[in-house]
Amino acid sequence: MKKFKITLIYFAVAAFLFSCSDEFLDIDPQMNLSTDMAIGNVADATVALTGVYDGLQSTETYYARDFVVSADISGDDVKVSPQNSGRFLTEYNLSWTASGGVHGGFWNRAYNTINRTNNILSRIDGLEAIGPNQIAEKDHIQGEALALRALVHFDLVRVFAKPYSWDPNALGVPYMSASVISLPARDPLSFVYDRIIEDLLEAINYLTMPAGVNIRPRGAEAITLRGAQALLARVYLYKGDWANAKAMAETVIDSGKYTLVSNANYIQSWGQDFSTESIFSIAMIHPNDYSATNALGYIYTRAGYGDLLPTDEIKNLLENAGNTAPGDDVRFDAFIKMEANNVQYINKFPGRGGINGLDNTPVLRLSEMYLIAAEAAANMGGQDAAAQGFLNAIVKRGNPNAADITLTGDALKERIALEKRIEFAFEGHRFFDIKRRSENLSRGADCTADVCFLEHGSNRLVIPIPRREMEANPNMVQNPGY
């Protein structure tokens, strides 16, 4: 059998088989199993959905580590240690090539995961559901698959395309809504955003459970109604649709399902499975989930590799957050830890139960909804007071003694952006925020990378399409500069 180099040439059956449990892999002959046989009932669809979450949980290329780390080491909050073992140097130096770096693996993993969602969605309508619980279960599976398909496409377009704020008509990525053998071209950015939003709006309809109907327990380890709404708020924000971003973020805040972790509990919350503000996390709960030395926390802590360190700038921002005396903000102690030889390491992911690297990866948190609502309100005009209220909730959680922020106009917008940088340091937001806000990438005096400054709009802020994709698909167009 010929081995295809291109991810987007799909064998739907093979992709499904590799997405599920070992029990499914024992079926023979594997390559001849039809999709109808593979997903024949609600229970099968549930197993297939687990395969989608497994795709997000990839030990290296996706949320378990590389996707998050690369978005911070490529920005201005993380630098390589002098004793770095060679990891993430391409990302730190912004020396992208079509054949190098971690993003080629991410492209493959992302489209494989999308294929898994499409396998479910292509069969879900034909599945028989017996009784209200199974009907609700079927609907929930459909909603989760739609929301996860939107999430992965959104992550792809954030990496491999220009931000929407630069040019809505720029090339995005192929939006794959079916598992087919094809050589797809890149869709326009505006088209990709429209499809993401459509998937999320449809997901929200399916994730709304009828009163009195209960399905299997689902927590922050699975995408829920509020998770889909939270992701939609983020997508609207990236699009610059301020009114819808604010409305959707407020819907999540006002749901009452989540509460901000208190100042007193903030540090310890990072060592817990889920906190009261966890909307959606990539869970590392089962022993097989533990990525060990490939885990997110392991790359940062001294007990692990200690390969990557906080920059002087982010340390100063954390120490002086909250506009009172240095060190009063709880986030400095939560995120930074002084170790031997007075070296300060990143400690945001300390490991549960003393197991280094055993941490969930937060994808959506309630605090982001407050800051999305604040940013959207500040950009809508005439809503500075509302923006201040959302912003102060996060500032005062970090430091209850902080004075109220009463800034207006552009100064308020900048303060909201600063708070986002502080609150979400080392969670994989920074590089994308620099791009979407059309900021210059300006690393501090401690920068040792090949590139310490890039003007906004630089081609080097957009990652190249992987070479093997370019070679296998004649319809694929490379990003400028590569």
C-alpha positions in Angstrom: 0.0 0.0 0.0 1.3 3.4 -0.9 2.1 5.6 2.1 0.7 9.1 1.7 2.6 12.0 3.1 -0.3 14.3 3.4 -2.5 14.5 6.4 -5.6 15.8 4.5 -5.9 12.7 2.3 -8.2 10.8 4.6 -8.9 7.2 5.1 -11.9 7.6 7.4 -11.9 4.0 8.6 -8.2 3.9 9.4 -8.4 7.2 11.3 -11.3 6.0 13.3 -9.5 2.7 14.2 -6.5 4.5 15.5 -8.7 6.9 17.5 -10.3 4.4 19.8 -9.5 1.8 22.3 -7.4 -1.3 22.0 -10.6 -3.3 22.0 -11.5 -1.8 18.7 -8.0 -2.4 17.4 -8.4 -6.1 17.9 -11.2 -6.3 15.3 -10.0 -8.1 12.1 -9.6 -7.2 9.3 -9.0 -3.7 10.6 -8.7 -1.8 7.3 -11.9 -3.3 5.9 -14.2 -2.3 8.8 -16.9 0.1 7.5 -17.8 3.3 9.2 -21.4 1.9 9.6 -20.0 -1.0 11.6 -17.5 1.1 13.5 -20.2 3.5 14.9 -23.4 1.5 15.1 -25.0 2.9 18.3 -24.7 5.5 21.0 -22.2 3.5 23.0 -19.9 3.2 19.9 -20.2 7.0 19.4 -19.2 7.5 23.0 -16.0 5.5 22.5 -15.3 7.4 19.3 -15.7 10.7 21.1 -13.1 9.5 23.6 -10.7 9.2 20.6 -11.3 12.9 19.8 -10.3 13.9 23.3 -7.2 11.6 23.0 -6.2 13.7 20.0 -6.3 16.9 22.0 -4.3 15.1 24.7 -1.3 14.3 22.5 1.8 13.9 24.6 3.9 16.3 22.6 2.2 18.0 19.6 -1.0 19.4 21.1 -2.3 20.5 24.5 -0.3 18.1 26.6 2.7 20.3 26.0 4.0 21.6 22.6 1.1 23.7 21.5 1.0 25.6 24.8 4.8 26.0 25.2 5.5 27.1 21.7 2.9 29.9 22.0 4.9 31.3 25.0 8.5 30.6 24.0 7.8 32.4 20.7 6.6 35.5 22.6 8.2 37.6 25.3 7.3 35.8 28.5 9.6 32.7 28.2 13.3 32.3 27.4 15.6 29.3 27.1 17.7 28.4 30.0 21.5 28.5 29.6 21.4 24.8 30.4 18.7 24.1 27.8 18.8 20.6 26.5 17.9 21.7 22.9 14.2 21.7 23.1 12.1 24.5 21.5 15.1 26.4 20.1 13.4 26.8 16.7 10.4 28.4 18.4 12.6 30.6 20.6 14.7 31.8 17.6 11.6 32.2 15.4 13.7 30.2 12.8 10.7 28.5 11.3 11.1 26.3 8.3 8.6 24.2 6.5 10.4 21.1 7.6 11.4 22.1 11.2 9.9 22.8 14.5 7.0 21.3 16.4 4.3 22.6 14.2 4.5 19.9 11.5 3.4 17.4 14.1 0.7 19.7 15.3 -0.7 20.0 11.7 -0.9 16.2 11.4 -2.4 15.7 14.9 -5.0 18.5 14.4 -6.4 17.2 11.1 -6.4 13.6 12.4 -8.4 14.8 15.4 -10.8 16.7 13.1 -11.2 13.5 11.0 -12.3 11.8 14.2 -15.0 14.4 14.8 -16.2 14.0 11.2 -16.5 10.3 11.6 -18.9 10.8 14.5 -20.9 13.5 12.8 -21.3 11.6 9.6 -23.0 8.7 11.6 -24.7 10.4 14.5 -28.1 11.2 12.8 -28.5 7.5 11.8 -28.0 6.1 15.3 -30.9 4.7 17.1 -31.4 6.2 20.5 -33.8 4.5 23.0 -35.5 6.6 25.7 -34.8 10.2 26.7 -31.4 9.6 28.3 -30.0 8.0 25.1 -31.5 10.8 23.0 -29.9 13.4 25.3 -26.7 11.4 25.2 -26.7 11.3 21.4 -27.4 15.1 21.2 -24.6 15.8 23.7 -22.1 13.7 21.6 -23.1 15.6 18.5 -22.7 18.9 20.3 -19.3 17.9 21.7 -18.0 16.8 18.3 -19.1 20.0 16.7 -17.5 22.2 19.4 -14.3 20.2 19.3 -14.1 20.4 15.5 -14.4 24.2 15.8 -11.7 24.3 18.5 -9.2 22.4 16.4 -9.8 24.5 13.3 -9.5 27.6 15.4 -6.2 26.5 16.8 -5.0 25.7 13.2 -5.9 29.0 11.9 -4.3 30.8 14.8 -1.0 29.1 14.0 -0.9 28.8 10.2 -2.8 32.0 9.1 -2.7 35.7 9.6 -4.9 37.1 12.4 -8.4 38.2 11.3 -7.5 41.7 12.4 -4.7 41.8 9.8 -6.8 40.7 6.8 -10.1 38.8 6.9 -9.6 37.8 3.2 -6.1 36.3 3.7 -5.7 32.5 3.3 -6.8 30.5 6.3 -6.6 26.7 6.5 -8.8 24.0 4.8 -12.0 23.7 6.8 -12.7 19.9 6.8 -16.4 19.2 7.4 -16.3 15.6 6.1 -13.9 12.7 6.1 -13.1 12.4 2.4 -10.1 11.6 0.2 -9.2 15.0 -1.2 -6.6 17.6 -2.0 -8.1 20.6 -0.4 -7.1 24.2 -1.0 -6.8 26.8 1.8 -10.1 28.5 2.6 -10.3 32.3 3.1 -9.8 33.4 6.7 -13.3 34.9 6.8 -14.8 31.6 5.6 -13.0 29.6 8.2 -14.2 31.9 11.0 -17.7 31.7 9.7 -17.6 27.9 9.8 -16.1 27.9 13.3 -18.9 30.1 14.5 -21.6 28.0 12.7 -20.2 24.8 14.3 -20.2 26.4 17.8 -23.7 27.9 17.4 -25.0 24.4 16.3 -23.1 22.8 19.2 -24.8 25.1 21.7 -28.2 23.9 20.5 -27.3 20.3 21.0 -25.6 20.8 24.3 -28.7 22.3 25.9 -30.2 19.4 27.8 -34.0 19.1 28.4 -35.1 19.6 32.0 -35.2 16.3 34.0 -32.9 14.4 31.7 -29.5 13.2 33.0 -26.6 11.9 31.0 -23.2 10.6 32.1 -21.4 13.1 34.4 -19.3 15.6 32.5 -17.0 18.1 34.1 -14.2 20.4 33.0 -12.6 17.4 31.2 -15.2 17.6 28.5 -16.6 20.4 26.4 -20.1 21.4 27.7 -22.7 24.0 26.9 -20.7 26.7 28.8 -17.5 25.5 27.2 -18.9 26.0 23.7 -20.1 29.4 24.7 -16.8 30.3 26.2 -14.9 29.2 23.1 -17.4 31.2 21.0 -16.7 34.3 23.1 -13.0 33.9 22.3 -13.6 33.4 18.6 -15.7 36.5 18.5 -12.9 38.4 20.3 -10.3 37.3 17.8 -12.6 38.4 15.0 -13.1 41.8 16.6 -16.9 41.3 17.0 -17.0 43.1 20.3 -20.8 43.0 20.9 -21.1 39.2 20.5 -17.8 38.6 22.4 -19.1 40.5 25.4 -22.6 39.0 25.2 -21.3 35.4 25.1 -18.7 36.0 27.8 -21.4 37.5 30.0 -23.6 34.5 29.4 -20.9 32.2 30.8 -20.2 34.5 33.8 -23.9 34.9 34.6 -24.7 31.2 34.3 -23.5 30.8 37.9 -21.9 27.5 37.1 -18.4 28.8 37.8 -16.8 31.1 40.3 -13.4 32.8 40.4 -11.0 31.0 42.7 -10.4 33.2 45.8 -7.1 34.9 46.5 -6.6 32.6 49.5 -7.1 29.4 47.4 -5.4 30.6 44.2 -2.0 29.0 44.7 -3.2 25.7 45.8 -5.8 25.6 42.9 -3.0 25.0 40.4 -2.3 21.6 42.1 -5.9 20.4 41.9 -7.7 18.4 39.3 -10.2 21.2 38.5 -10.8 24.5 40.2 -14.1 26.4 40.5 -13.3 28.4 37.4 -12.3 25.5 35.1 -14.6 25.6 32.1 -12.7 23.2 29.9 -9.4 21.5 30.6 -7.4 18.7 28.9 -7.5 16.3 31.8 -4.6 14.1 32.9 -6.5 11.9 35.3 -6.0 8.3 34.2 -2.5 6.9 34.7 -2.2 6.4 31.0 -2.8 10.1 30.5 0.4 11.1 32.3 3.0 12.3 29.8 5.9 12.0 32.3 9.0 13.7 30.9 7.0 15.0 27.9 4.5 16.8 30.2 3.8 20.5 30.2 5.0 21.1 33.8 8.1 19.0 33.3 9.6 21.3 30.7 9.5 24.2 33.2 10.2 23.0 36.7 13.7 22.5 38.1 12.7 19.0 39.2 12.0 18.4 35.5 14.1 19.7 32.6 14.1 23.3 33.7 14.7 24.1 30.0 12.6 27.2 29.9 12.6 30.2 32.3 10.4 33.3 32.8 11.8 36.5 31.2 12.8 39.4 33.4 9.9 41.3 32.0 7.1 38.9 33.0 8.7 38.4 36.4 8.6 42.1 37.0 5.0 42.4 35.8 4.0 39.6 38.1 5.8 41.0 41.1 4.4 44.5 40.6 0.9 43.5 39.5 -2.0 45.0 41.5 -0.6 48.5 41.7 0.5 48.2 45.3 3.7 47.1 47.0 5.8 44.6 45.1 5.0 41.0 45.9 1.4 41.7 47.1 -0.2 39.9 44.1 -0.7 36.2 44.7 0.1 35.4 41.1 3.8 35.9 41.6 4.1 33.2 44.2 1.7 31.0 42.2 3.7 31.2 39.0 7.3 31.8 40.0 9.5 29.7 42.4 13.0 30.6 43.5 15.3 27.5 43.4 19.0 26.8 43.8 21.5 29.5 42.9 18.7 32.1 43.0 17.3 31.0 39.7 13.5 31.6 39.3 11.6 28.9 37.6 8.1 28.7 36.2 5.9 26.9 38.7 2.4 27.4 37.4 2.1 23.6 36.8 3.5 22.1 40.0 2.3 18.6 39.5 -0.5 16.9 41.6 0.4 14.8 44.5 4.1 15.5 44.1 4.2 13.9 40.7 6.2 16.3 38.5 4.4 17.0 35.2 1.0 15.6 36.3 -1.1 18.6 35.5 -4.3 19.3 33.6 -3.9 21.8 30.7 -6.4 24.7 31.1 -8.1 25.6 27.9 -10.9 27.8 29.0 -11.2 29.5 32.4 -13.8 31.8 33.9 -11.2 34.6 34.4 -10.7 34.7 30.6 -14.5 35.4 30.2 -14.1 38.4 32.6 -11.2 39.8 30.5 -12.9 39.1 27.2 -16.0 41.0 28.5 -13.6 43.8 29.6 -11.8 44.1 26.3 -14.9 43.9 24.3 -16.7 46.6 26.4 -13.6 48.9 26.2 -13.7 48.6 22.4 -17.4 49.2 22.0 -17.4 52.9 23.1 -19.3 54.3 26.0 -18.8 51.2 28.2 -15.7 52.0 30.1 -17.4 51.6 33.4 -18.5 48.0 32.5 -15.0 47.2 31.3 -13.5 48.5 34.5 -15.8 46.3 36.5 -14.8 43.1 34.7 -11.2 44.1 34.9 -11.2 44.9 38.6 -12.7 41.5 39.4 -9.5 39.9 38.2 -7.1 42.6 39.5 -8.6 42.4 43.0 -8.6 38.6 43.0 -4.9 38.8 42.5 -4.5 41.5 45.2 -7.5 42.3 47.3 -5.8 45.5 48.4 -5.3 46.9 44.9 -6.9 50.2 44.1 -9.7 50.3 41.7 -8.7 50.9 38.1 -10.5 53.9 36.7 -8.7 54.3 33.4 -10.6 55.1 30.3 -10.1 54.9 26.5 -6.8 53.6 25.1 -5.2 53.5 28.5 -7.9 51.1 29.7 -7.5 48.9 26.7 -3.8 48.6 27.4 -4.4 47.8 31.1 -6.8 45.0 30.1 -4.2 43.6 27.8 -1.6 43.8 30.5 -3.9 42.0 32.9 -4.5 39.2 30.3 -0.7 38.8 30.0 -0.3 38.5 33.8 -3.2 36.2 34.5 -2.6 33.9 31.6 1.2 33.8 31.6 2.5 30.4 30.6 -0.9 29.1 29.4 -0.2 29.5 25.7 -2.0 32.8 25.0 0.8 35.4 24.6 2.0 34.8 21.1 -1.5 34.8 19.7 -2.4 38.0 21.6 0.6 39.8 20.3 -0.4 39.0 16.8 -4.2 39.7 17.0 -3.6 43.0 18.7 -1.1 44.0 16.0 1.6 44.6 18.5 5.4 44.5 17.9 7.1 41.5 19.4 9.7 43.2 21.6 11.7 40.9 23.8 13.6 42.4 26.8 17.3 42.9 27.5 17.7 39.3 28.6 16.7 38.0 25.2 19.3 35.6 23.8 17.3 34.5 20.7 18.4 35.1 17.1 15.4 37.5 16.8 14.6 39.8 19.7 12.3 42.2 17.8 9.7 41.9 15.0 7.4 44.6 13.8 3.7 43.7 13.7 2.7 42.2 10.4 6.0 40.4 9.9 5.8 37.2 7.9 7.7 35.5 10.7 4.8 35.8 13.0 2.9 33.3 10.8 4.1 29.6 10.8 4.8 27.9 7.5 2.6 25.1 6.2 4.6 21.8 6.7 6.7 20.8 3.8 5.3 17.3 3.4 1.9 18.8 3.1 3.1 21.2 0.4 4.8 18.4 -1.5 1.8 16.1 -1.4 -1.0 18.6 -2.2 -0.7 20.7 -5.3 -3.6 22.8 -4.2 -1.9 23.9 -1.0 -0.4 27.5 -0.9 2.6 28.3 1.3 2.6 31.3 3.6 4.6 34.4 2.4 8.3 34.3 3.2 8.8 30.6 3.2 
